[in-house]
Structure formats: structure tokens, C-alpha cells
Amino acid sequence: MSEFSCIALTDAKQMVDAGEAVIADIRDPQSFAAGHLAGAINLTNDNVPEFIERAAGKPVLVFCYHGVSSQGAGRYLAEQGLNPVHSVDGGMVAWAQHFPDDLEQSV
């Protein structure tokens, strides 16, 4: 059975630093381009099937702006068979406040 949960920012940071998760960023393309985590995928309705294939068998971290919309997206991804899936509490706003050096911009 697929597992979904919300995860604390510090726990997500450990997973990112260890390279243990596939990162889904569900914010709009402009916000994603302005600042996102290295290796993050800007998940949209258009690329969900490809993302699910790529993330199969790996932990998934889902980011949105504040950690609210990512909960619904995370539950959906878990229902599609990804396991485990975590919504990151506080989203990219909290990440940018606590770990600004981790963000990169799209060219």
C-alpha cells in the first residue's frame, strides 16, 4: 500500500542533502524558474505520467508554495502507486527562508 505523509522541513532537508528523493515542485512555471531545488521537476498536468515512471520505487518530496496544495498532489501521487510520498511542511516559502543557498534559477 502506498504511503503519504507530511514531512517537517528539516527531515526533507536531510533527504535532499542525501539525494534520497525525487523532488516534485507543483508551483507555476514562472515561480519554479525563479527558484527551485537542484534536480526538481516542475510537475504539471502535462508531465504527470512521465514523472510517475521516473519516480517509481523512490521516495518523493512534493513542494508547493506553503505546503498546502502539495498535500493533495502528494495524495494523488501515492494513489498512483508512488511510495512513500511526502508533502513538505511550509513549502518553498519556508525552504527559501531557511535554506536560501539551496535554490537555483532556470536560465
C-alpha distances in whole Angstrom, upper triangle without the diagonal:
4,7,10,13,17,19,22,25,26,22,22,25,24,22,24,27,25,24,20,19,19,21,21,24,24,27,30,32,35,33,31,34,36,33,30,28,29,27,25,24,26,23,25,24,26,24,20,19,21,19,16,17,19,16,14,12,14,14,15,18,19,22,25,28,27,23,23,22,20,18,17,17,14,12,13,12,9,9,11,8,9,8,9,12,15,17,21,23,26,25,28,31,30,29,33,34,33,33,35,36,32,33,34,36,36,39
4,7,10,14,16,19,21,23,19,19,22,22,19,21,24,22,21,17,15,16,17,17,20,20,24,27,28,31,29,27,30,32,30,26,25,26,23,22,21,22,19,21,21,23,21,17,17,19,16,13,15,16,13,11,11,12,11,12,14,15,19,21,24,24,20,20,19,16,14,14,14,11,9,10,9,5,7,8,6,6,5,6,8,11,14,17,20,23,22,24,27,27,26,29,31,30,29,32,32,29,29,31,32,32,36
4,7,10,12,16,18,19,16,16,19,19,16,19,22,20,20,16,14,15,16,16,19,19,23,26,27,30,28,26,29,31,28,25,23,25,23,21,21,22,19,21,22,24,22,18,19,20,17,15,17,18,14,13,12,12,10,10,12,13,17,19,22,21,17,18,17,15,12,13,13,10,9,11,10,6,9,11,9,8,5,5,6,8,11,14,16,20,19,22,25,24,23,27,28,27,27,29,30,27,27,29,31,31,35
4,7,10,13,16,17,15,14,18,18,16,17,21,20,19,16,14,14,14,14,16,16,19,23,25,27,25,23,27,28,25,22,21,23,21,19,19,20,17,19,20,22,21,17,19,20,17,15,18,18,14,14,14,13,10,10,10,11,14,16,19,17,14,14,14,11,9,10,10,7,6,9,9,6,9,11,10,9,7,6,5,6,8,11,13,16,16,19,21,20,20,24,25,24,24,26,28,25,25,27,29,29,33
4,6,10,13,15,12,12,16,16,14,16,20,19,19,16,14,15,15,15,16,17,19,23,25,27,24,23,27,27,24,22,20,23,22,19,20,20,19,21,22,24,23,20,21,22,19,18,21,20,17,17,16,15,11,11,10,10,13,15,17,15,12,12,13,11,8,11,11,8,8,12,12,10,12,15,14,12,10,8,7,5,6,9,10,14,14,17,19,18,18,21,22,21,22,24,26,23,24,26,28,29,33
4,7,10,12,10,10,13,15,14,15,18,19,19,16,14,15,14,14,15,15,17,21,23,25,22,21,25,25,22,19,18,21,21,18,19,19,18,20,22,25,23,20,23,23,20,19,22,21,18,19,19,16,13,11,9,9,11,12,14,12,9,10,12,9,7,11,12,9,10,14,13,12,15,17,17,15,13,11,8,5,5,6,6,10,11,14,16,14,15,18,19,18,19,21,23,21,21,24,26,27,31
4,6,8,6,7,10,11,11,12,15,16,16,14,13,14,13,14,15,16,18,22,24,25,22,21,24,24,21,18,17,19,19,17,19,20,19,22,24,26,24,22,24,24,20,20,23,21,18,19,19,16,12,11,9,10,11,13,15,13,10,12,14,11,10,14,14,11,13,16,15,14,18,20,19,16,14,11,9,6,6,5,6,10,10,13,15,13,13,16,17,15,16,19,21,18,19,22,24,26,30
4,5,5,6,9,10,11,12,14,16,17,15,14,16,15,16,16,18,19,23,25,25,22,21,24,23,20,18,16,19,20,18,20,21,21,24,26,28,26,25,27,27,23,23,26,24,21,23,22,19,15,14,11,12,12,14,15,12,10,13,16,13,13,17,17,15,17,20,19,18,22,23,22,19,17,15,13,9,9,6,5,8,10,12,13,11,11,14,14,12,14,17,19,17,18,21,24,26,30
4,6,5,6,9,10,10,12,14,15,15,14,15,13,15,15,17,17,21,22,23,19,18,21,20,17,15,13,16,18,16,18,19,20,23,25,28,26,24,27,26,23,23,26,24,21,23,22,19,15,14,11,12,11,13,13,11,10,14,16,13,14,18,17,16,18,21,20,20,23,24,24,21,19,16,14,11,10,6,6,7,8,10,11,8,7,11,11,9,10,13,15,13,15,18,21,23,27
4,5,5,6,9,10,10,12,14,14,14,16,15,17,17,20,21,24,25,26,22,21,23,22,19,17,15,17,18,18,20,22,23,26,28,30,28,27,29,28,24,25,27,25,22,24,23,19,16,15,13,14,14,16,17,15,14,17,19,17,17,21,21,18,21,24,22,22,25,26,25,22,20,17,16,13,13,9,9,11,12,13,14,11,9,13,12,9,10,14,15,13,16,19,22,25,28
4,5,5,6,9,10,11,13,11,12,14,14,16,17,20,21,25,26,27,23,22,24,24,20,18,15,17,18,17,20,21,22,25,27,29,27,25,27,26,23,23,25,22,19,21,19,16,13,13,11,13,13,16,18,16,14,17,19,16,16,20,19,16,19,21,20,19,23,24,22,19,17,14,13,10,11,9,10,12,13,14,16,13,12,15,16,13,13,16,17,15,17,20,23,25,29
4,5,5,6,9,10,10,10,9,11,10,12,13,16,18,21,22,23,20,18,21,21,17,14,12,14,14,13,16,17,18,21,24,26,23,22,24,23,19,20,22,19,16,19,18,14,11,10,7,10,10,13,15,14,12,16,17,14,14,18,17,14,17,19,17,17,21,22,21,17,15,13,11,9,9,7,9,11,10,11,14,12,10,13,14,12,11,14,15,12,14,17,20,22,25
4,5,5,6,8,10,10,10,13,11,14,15,18,19,22,23,23,20,18,20,20,16,13,11,12,14,13,17,18,20,23,26,27,25,24,26,25,21,22,24,21,18,21,20,16,13,13,10,12,12,15,16,16,14,18,19,16,18,21,20,17,21,23,21,21,24,25,24,20,18,16,15,12,13,10,11,12,12,12,14,11,9,12,13,10,9,12,12,10,12,15,19,21,24
4,5,5,6,9,9,10,13,13,16,17,21,22,25,26,27,24,21,23,23,19,17,13,14,15,15,19,21,22,25,28,29,27,25,27,26,22,23,24,21,18,20,19,15,13,13,12,15,15,18,20,19,17,21,22,19,20,23,22,19,22,24,22,21,25,25,24,20,18,15,15,13,14,12,14,16,15,15,18,15,12,15,16,13,12,15,15,12,15,18,21,24,27
4,6,5,6,5,6,10,10,13,15,18,20,24,24,25,23,20,22,23,19,16,12,13,13,13,16,18,19,23,25,26,23,22,24,22,19,19,20,18,15,17,15,12,9,10,9,12,13,17,19,19,17,20,21,17,18,21,19,16,19,21,18,18,22,22,20,16,15,12,12,11,13,11,14,16,15,15,18,16,13,16,18,15,14,17,16,13,15,18,21,22,26
4,5,5,6,6,9,8,12,13,17,18,21,21,22,20,17,19,19,16,12,9,9,10,10,13,16,17,21,24,25,22,21,23,21,18,19,20,17,15,17,16,13,11,10,9,12,12,16,17,18,16,20,20,17,18,21,19,17,20,22,19,19,23,23,21,18,16,14,14,12,13,11,14,15,14,13,16,15,12,14,16,14,12,14,13,10,12,14,17,19,22
4,5,8,9,12,12,15,17,20,21,24,24,25,22,20,21,21,17,14,11,11,12,13,16,19,21,24,28,28,25,25,26,24,21,22,23,20,18,20,19,15,14,14,12,15,16,19,20,21,20,23,24,20,22,25,23,21,24,25,22,23,27,26,25,21,19,18,17,16,17,15,17,18,17,16,18,16,13,15,17,14,11,14,12,10,13,15,18,20,23
4,5,8,11,13,16,18,22,23,26,26,27,25,22,23,24,20,17,13,13,13,14,17,21,22,25,28,29,25,25,26,24,20,21,22,18,16,18,17,13,12,13,13,16,17,21,23,23,21,25,25,22,23,25,23,21,24,25,22,22,26,25,23,20,18,16,16,16,18,16,19,20,19,19,21,20,16,19,20,18,15,18,16,13,16,18,21,23,25
4,6,8,10,14,16,19,21,24,23,25,23,20,21,22,19,15,12,10,10,11,14,17,19,22,25,25,22,21,22,20,17,18,18,15,13,15,14,11,10,11,11,15,16,19,22,22,21,24,24,20,22,24,21,19,22,23,20,20,24,23,21,17,16,15,15,15,17,16,19,20,18,18,21,20,16,19,21,19,16,18,16,13,15,16,19,20,23
4,7,10,13,16,19,21,24,24,26,24,21,23,24,21,17,14,13,12,12,15,18,18,22,24,25,21,20,21,19,16,16,17,14,11,13,11,8,7,9,10,13,15,19,22,22,20,23,22,19,20,22,20,17,19,21,17,17,21,20,18,14,13,11,12,12,15,14,18,20,18,18,22,20,17,20,22,20,18,20,19,16,17,19,22,22,26
4,6,9,12,15,18,21,21,23,21,18,20,22,18,15,12,12,10,10,12,15,15,18,21,21,18,17,18,16,13,13,14,11,9,11,10,6,5,5,6,10,12,16,19,19,17,20,19,15,17,19,16,13,16,17,14,14,18,17,15,12,11,10,9,10,12,12,16,18,16,16,19,19,16,19,21,19,17,19,19,15,16,17,20,20,24
4,7,10,13,16,18,18,21,19,16,18,20,17,13,11,11,8,7,8,11,11,15,17,18,14,13,14,13,9,10,11,8,6,9,10,7,6,5,6,9,11,14,18,19,17,19,18,14,16,17,14,12,15,16,12,13,17,15,14,11,11,11,10,10,12,13,16,18,15,15,19,19,16,19,22,20,18,19,19,15,16,16,18,18,21
4,6,10,12,15,15,17,15,12,15,16,14,10,8,9,7,5,6,9,9,13,16,17,14,13,15,14,10,12,14,11,9,12,13,10,9,6,5,6,8,11,14,15,14,16,15,12,14,15,12,11,15,15,12,14,17,16,16,13,13,12,10,10,10,10,14,15,12,12,16,16,13,15,18,18,16,17,17,13,13,14,15,16,19
4,6,9,12,12,15,13,11,14,16,13,10,10,11,9,6,5,6,6,9,12,13,11,10,13,12,8,10,13,11,9,13,15,12,11,7,6,5,6,9,12,14,12,14,12,9,12,13,9,9,13,13,10,13,16,15,15,12,14,13,10,10,10,10,14,15,11,11,15,16,14,16,19,19,17,18,19,15,14,15,15,15,19
4,6,9,9,12,10,7,11,12,10,8,9,11,10,6,6,5,6,9,12,14,12,12,15,14,11,14,16,14,13,17,18,16,14,10,8,6,5,6,9,12,11,13,11,8,12,13,10,11,14,14,13,15,18,17,18,16,17,16,13,12,10,10,13,13,9,9,12,14,12,13,17,17,16,16,17,14,12,13,13,13,17
4,7,9,11,10,8,12,13,13,11,12,15,14,10,8,6,5,6,9,12,11,11,14,14,12,14,17,16,15,18,20,18,16,13,11,7,6,5,8,11,10,11,8,7,11,11,8,10,13,12,12,15,17,16,18,16,18,17,14,13,11,12,14,14,10,10,13,15,14,16,19,20,19,19,20,18,15,16,15,15,19
4,6,8,6,6,10,11,10,10,12,15,15,11,10,7,8,8,12,14,13,14,18,17,15,17,20,19,18,21,24,21,19,16,13,10,8,5,7,10,11,11,9,9,13,13,11,13,16,16,16,19,20,20,22,20,21,21,17,16,13,13,15,13,10,9,11,14,14,14,17,19,18,17,19,17,14,15,14,14,17
4,6,6,6,9,10,11,11,14,17,16,13,12,8,9,8,11,13,13,14,18,18,16,19,22,21,20,24,26,24,23,19,17,14,11,9,10,13,14,15,12,13,16,16,14,16,19,18,18,21,23,22,24,22,24,24,20,19,17,17,18,17,13,12,14,17,17,16,19,21,21,19,21,19,16,16,14,13,16
4,6,5,6,9,10,10,14,15,15,12,10,7,9,9,12,12,13,15,18,17,16,19,21,20,20,24,26,24,23,20,18,15,13,12,12,16,17,18,15,15,19,19,16,19,22,20,20,23,25,23,25,23,25,25,22,21,19,19,21,19,16,14,16,19,18,17,20,22,21,19,20,18,15,14,11,10,12
4,5,5,6,9,11,14,16,17,14,13,10,13,13,16,16,16,18,22,21,19,23,25,23,23,27,29,27,26,22,20,17,15,13,12,16,18,19,17,17,21,21,19,21,24,23,23,26,28,27,29,27,28,28,24,23,21,20,21,19,16,14,15,18,17,16,19,21,20,18,19,18,14,13,10,9,11
4,5,5,7,8,12,14,15,13,13,10,12,13,16,17,17,19,22,21,19,22,25,23,22,26,28,25,24,20,18,15,12,10,9,13,15,16,15,15,19,19,17,19,22,22,22,25,27,26,28,25,27,26,22,21,18,17,18,16,12,10,11,14,14,12,15,18,17,15,17,15,12,11,9,10,13
4,5,5,6,9,11,12,9,9,7,10,11,15,16,15,16,20,18,16,19,21,19,19,23,25,22,21,17,15,13,10,10,10,14,15,17,15,14,18,19,16,18,21,21,20,23,25,24,25,23,24,23,20,19,17,16,18,16,12,10,12,15,13,12,16,18,16,14,15,13,10,9,8,8,11
4,5,7,10,11,12,11,11,9,13,14,17,17,17,19,22,20,18,22,23,21,21,25,27,24,23,20,18,16,14,13,13,17,18,20,19,18,22,22,20,21,25,24,23,26,28,27,28,26,27,26,23,22,20,19,21,19,16,13,14,17,15,14,17,19,17,15,15,14,10,8,5,5,8
4,7,11,12,14,13,14,12,15,16,20,20,20,22,25,23,21,25,26,24,24,28,29,26,25,22,19,17,14,14,13,16,18,20,19,19,22,23,21,23,26,26,25,28,30,29,31,28,29,28,25,23,21,19,20,18,15,11,12,15,14,11,15,17,15,12,13,13,9,8,5,7,9
4,7,9,12,10,12,11,14,17,20,21,20,21,24,22,20,23,25,22,22,25,27,24,22,19,16,15,12,12,11,14,16,19,18,17,21,22,20,21,24,24,23,26,28,28,29,25,26,25,22,20,18,16,18,15,12,9,10,13,11,8,12,14,12,9,10,9,5,5,5,7,11
4,6,8,7,9,9,12,15,19,19,17,18,21,20,17,20,22,19,18,22,23,20,18,15,13,12,9,10,11,14,14,17,16,15,18,20,18,18,22,22,20,22,25,24,25,22,23,21,19,17,15,14,16,14,11,8,11,12,10,9,13,14,11,10,11,8,5,5,6,8,12
4,6,5,9,10,13,16,20,20,18,19,21,19,16,19,20,17,16,20,21,17,16,13,11,11,10,12,13,15,15,18,18,15,18,20,18,17,21,22,19,21,25,24,24,20,21,19,17,16,15,13,15,15,12,9,12,13,9,10,13,13,10,10,10,6,5,6,9,10,14
4,6,9,11,14,17,21,21,18,19,21,19,16,19,20,16,16,19,20,17,16,14,13,14,13,15,17,19,19,22,21,18,21,23,20,20,23,23,21,23,26,25,25,21,21,20,19,18,17,16,19,18,15,13,16,16,13,13,17,16,13,12,11,7,7,6,9,10,13
4,6,10,12,16,19,18,15,16,18,15,13,15,16,12,12,16,17,14,14,12,12,13,13,15,18,20,19,22,20,18,21,22,19,18,22,21,18,20,23,22,22,18,19,18,17,17,17,16,19,20,16,14,18,19,15,16,19,19,16,16,15,11,10,10,11,11,14
4,6,9,12,16,16,13,14,16,14,11,14,15,12,12,15,17,14,13,10,9,10,9,12,14,17,16,18,17,14,17,18,15,15,19,18,16,18,21,19,20,16,17,17,15,14,14,13,17,17,13,12,15,16,13,14,18,18,15,15,15,11,10,10,11,11,14
4,6,9,12,12,9,10,13,11,8,11,13,10,11,14,17,14,14,11,11,10,10,12,15,17,16,18,16,14,17,17,14,14,17,16,14,17,19,17,18,15,17,17,15,15,15,15,18,18,15,13,17,19,16,17,21,21,19,18,18,15,13,13,13,12,15
4,6,10,10,9,10,13,12,10,13,15,13,13,17,19,17,17,13,12,10,10,10,13,16,15,17,14,12,16,16,13,14,17,16,14,18,20,18,19,17,19,19,16,16,15,15,18,18,14,13,16,18,16,17,20,21,19,18,19,16,14,13,12,11,14
4,7,8,6,6,10,10,7,10,13,12,12,15,18,16,15,12,12,9,10,10,13,16,15,15,12,11,14,13,10,11,14,12,11,15,16,15,16,14,17,17,14,15,14,15,18,18,14,14,17,19,18,19,22,23,22,21,22,19,17,17,16,15,18
4,5,6,6,10,10,9,12,14,14,15,17,20,19,19,15,15,12,12,12,14,17,17,16,13,12,15,13,10,13,15,13,12,16,17,15,18,16,19,20,17,17,16,18,20,20,17,16,19,22,21,21,25,26,25,24,25,22,20,19,18,16,19
4,6,6,9,10,10,12,14,15,16,18,21,20,20,17,17,14,15,14,17,20,19,18,14,14,16,13,11,14,15,12,12,16,16,14,17,16,20,21,18,19,18,20,22,23,19,20,22,25,24,25,28,29,28,28,29,26,24,23,22,20,22
4,6,8,9,10,12,14,14,16,18,21,21,21,18,19,17,17,17,20,23,22,21,17,17,19,17,14,16,18,15,14,18,18,16,18,18,21,22,20,21,20,22,25,25,22,22,24,27,26,26,30,31,29,29,30,27,24,23,21,19,21
4,6,5,6,9,10,11,12,14,18,17,18,15,16,15,16,16,19,22,21,21,17,16,18,17,13,15,17,14,12,16,17,14,16,15,18,20,17,19,19,21,24,24,21,20,24,26,24,25,28,29,27,27,28,24,22,21,20,18,20
4,6,5,6,9,10,10,12,16,15,16,13,14,13,15,15,19,21,19,19,16,14,16,14,10,12,13,10,9,12,13,10,13,12,15,17,14,16,16,19,22,23,20,20,23,25,24,25,28,29,27,27,28,25,23,23,22,20,23
4,5,5,6,9,10,11,14,15,16,14,17,16,18,19,23,25,22,22,19,17,19,17,13,14,15,12,10,13,13,10,12,12,15,17,16,18,19,22,25,26,23,23,27,28,27,28,32,32,30,30,31,27,26,25,25,23,25
4,5,5,6,9,10,14,14,16,14,16,16,18,19,23,25,23,24,20,18,20,19,15,16,17,15,12,15,16,12,13,13,16,18,16,19,20,22,25,26,23,23,26,28,26,27,31,31,29,29,29,25,24,23,23,20,23
4,5,5,6,8,12,11,12,10,12,12,14,16,20,22,20,20,18,15,17,16,12,13,15,13,10,12,14,11,12,10,13,14,13,15,16,18,21,23,19,20,23,24,22,24,27,27,25,26,26,22,21,20,21,19,22
4,5,5,6,10,10,11,10,13,13,16,18,21,23,20,21,18,15,16,16,12,12,13,11,8,10,11,8,8,7,11,12,11,14,16,18,22,24,21,21,25,26,24,26,29,29,27,28,28,25,24,24,24,23,25
4,6,5,9,10,13,12,15,16,19,21,25,26,24,24,22,19,20,19,16,15,17,14,11,13,14,10,10,9,12,14,14,17,19,21,25,27,24,24,28,29,27,28,32,31,29,30,30,26,25,25,25,24,26
4,6,9,9,11,11,13,14,17,20,23,25,23,24,22,19,20,20,16,15,17,16,12,14,16,13,12,10,13,14,14,16,18,20,24,25,22,22,26,26,24,26,29,28,26,27,26,23,22,22,22,21,23
4,6,6,7,7,10,12,15,18,21,23,20,21,19,16,17,17,14,13,15,14,10,11,13,11,10,7,9,10,10,13,15,17,20,22,20,20,24,24,22,24,27,26,24,25,25,21,21,21,23,22,25
4,6,8,9,13,14,18,21,24,25,22,23,22,18,19,19,16,14,15,14,10,10,12,10,8,6,8,10,11,14,17,19,23,25,23,23,27,27,25,28,30,29,27,29,29,25,25,25,26,25,28
4,7,9,13,15,19,22,26,26,23,24,23,20,20,20,18,15,16,16,12,11,14,12,9,7,7,8,11,14,17,19,23,25,23,24,28,27,25,28,31,29,27,29,29,25,26,26,28,27,30
4,6,10,13,16,19,23,23,21,22,21,17,18,19,16,14,15,16,12,12,15,13,11,7,7,7,9,11,15,16,20,22,20,21,25,24,22,24,27,25,23,25,25,21,22,23,25,25,28
4,7,10,13,17,20,20,17,19,19,15,15,17,14,11,13,14,11,10,14,13,11,8,6,5,6,8,11,13,16,19,17,18,22,21,19,22,24,22,21,23,23,19,20,22,24,24,27
4,6,10,13,17,17,14,16,15,11,12,14,11,8,11,12,9,9,13,12,11,8,7,6,5,6,9,10,14,16,14,15,19,18,16,19,22,21,19,21,21,18,18,19,21,21,25
4,7,10,13,14,11,13,13,9,10,13,10,8,12,13,10,11,15,15,14,11,10,9,6,5,6,7,10,12,10,12,15,14,13,16,18,17,16,18,19,15,15,17,19,20,23
4,7,10,11,8,10,9,6,8,10,7,6,10,11,9,11,14,14,15,12,12,11,7,6,5,6,10,11,8,10,13,13,12,15,17,17,17,18,19,16,15,17,18,19,22
4,7,8,6,9,8,6,9,11,9,9,13,14,13,15,17,18,18,16,16,15,11,9,6,6,8,9,5,6,10,10,9,12,14,15,14,15,17,14,13,15,16,17,20
4,6,6,7,6,5,9,10,9,10,14,14,14,16,19,19,21,18,19,18,14,12,8,8,9,8,5,6,8,10,10,12,14,16,16,16,18,16,14,16,16,17,21
4,6,8,8,8,11,13,13,14,17,18,18,20,22,23,24,22,22,21,17,15,11,10,10,7,5,5,6,8,10,10,12,14,15,14,17,16,14,16,16,17,21
4,6,8,8,10,13,13,14,16,18,18,20,22,23,25,22,22,20,17,14,10,9,7,5,4,6,6,7,9,11,12,13,15,15,19,17,16,18,19,21,24
4,6,6,7,10,10,10,13,15,15,16,19,20,21,19,19,17,13,10,7,6,5,5,4,8,9,9,10,13,14,15,16,17,20,18,17,19,20,22,26
4,5,6,8,9,10,12,14,15,16,18,19,21,19,19,18,14,12,8,9,8,8,8,11,12,12,14,16,17,18,19,20,23,21,20,22,23,24,28
4,5,6,7,9,10,11,13,15,16,17,19,18,19,17,14,12,9,10,11,11,9,12,13,14,15,17,19,20,21,21,24,22,20,22,22,22,26
4,6,5,6,8,10,10,12,14,15,17,15,15,14,10,9,5,7,9,10,8,10,13,14,14,16,18,19,19,20,22,20,18,20,21,21,25
4,5,5,6,9,10,10,12,14,16,14,14,13,10,8,5,8,9,11,10,13,15,15,16,19,20,21,21,23,25,22,22,24,24,25,29
4,5,5,6,9,10,11,13,15,14,15,14,11,11,9,12,13,14,13,16,18,19,19,22,23,24,24,25,28,25,24,25,26,26,29
4,5,5,6,9,10,11,13,12,13,13,10,10,8,11,13,15,13,15,17,18,18,21,23,23,23,24,26,23,22,23,23,23,26
4,5,5,6,9,10,11,9,10,9,6,6,6,10,12,14,13,15,18,18,18,21,23,22,22,24,25,22,21,23,24,24,28
4,5,5,6,9,10,10,10,10,8,9,9,12,14,17,16,18,21,21,21,24,26,26,26,27,29,26,25,27,28,28,31
4,5,5,6,9,9,11,12,9,11,11,15,17,19,17,20,22,23,23,25,28,28,27,29,30,27,26,27,27,27,30
4,5,5,7,6,8,9,7,10,11,14,17,19,17,19,22,22,22,24,27,27,26,27,28,25,24,25,26,25,28
4,5,5,5,6,7,6,9,11,14,17,20,18,21,24,24,23,26,28,27,27,29,30,26,26,27,28,28,31
4,5,7,9,11,10,13,14,18,20,23,21,24,26,26,26,29,31,31,30,32,33,30,29,30,31,30,34
4,6,9,11,11,14,15,19,22,24,22,24,27,27,27,29,32,31,31,32,33,29,28,29,30,29,32
4,6,9,10,13,16,19,22,25,23,25,28,28,27,30,32,31,30,32,33,29,29,30,30,30,33
4,6,7,10,13,16,19,22,20,22,25,25,23,26,29,28,27,28,29,25,25,26,27,27,30
3,5,9,12,15,18,21,20,22,25,24,23,26,28,27,26,28,29,25,25,27,28,28,32
4,7,10,13,16,19,18,20,23,22,21,24,26,24,24,26,27,23,24,25,27,28,31
4,7,10,13,16,14,17,20,19,18,21,23,22,21,24,25,21,21,23,25,25,29
4,6,9,12,11,14,17,16,15,18,20,19,19,21,22,19,19,22,23,24,28
4,6,9,8,11,14,13,13,16,17,17,17,19,21,18,18,20,22,23,27
4,6,5,8,11,9,9,13,14,13,14,16,18,15,15,18,20,22,25
4,6,9,10,8,9,13,13,12,14,16,19,17,17,20,22,24,27
4,7,6,5,7,10,10,10,12,14,17,16,15,18,20,22,26
4,5,6,6,9,10,11,12,13,16,14,13,16,17,19,22
4,5,5,6,8,10,10,10,13,11,9,12,13,15,19
4,5,5,6,9,10,10,13,13,11,14,15,17,21
4,5,5,6,8,9,13,12,12,15,17,20,23
4,5,5,5,7,10,8,9,12,14,17,21
4,6,5,4,8,8,7,11,12,16,19
4,6,6,10,11,11,14,16,19,22
4,6,9,9,11,15,17,20,23
4,6,6,8,11,14,18,21
4,5,6,9,12,15,18
4,6,8,11,15,17
4,7,10,13,16
4,7,10,13
4,7,9
4,6
4
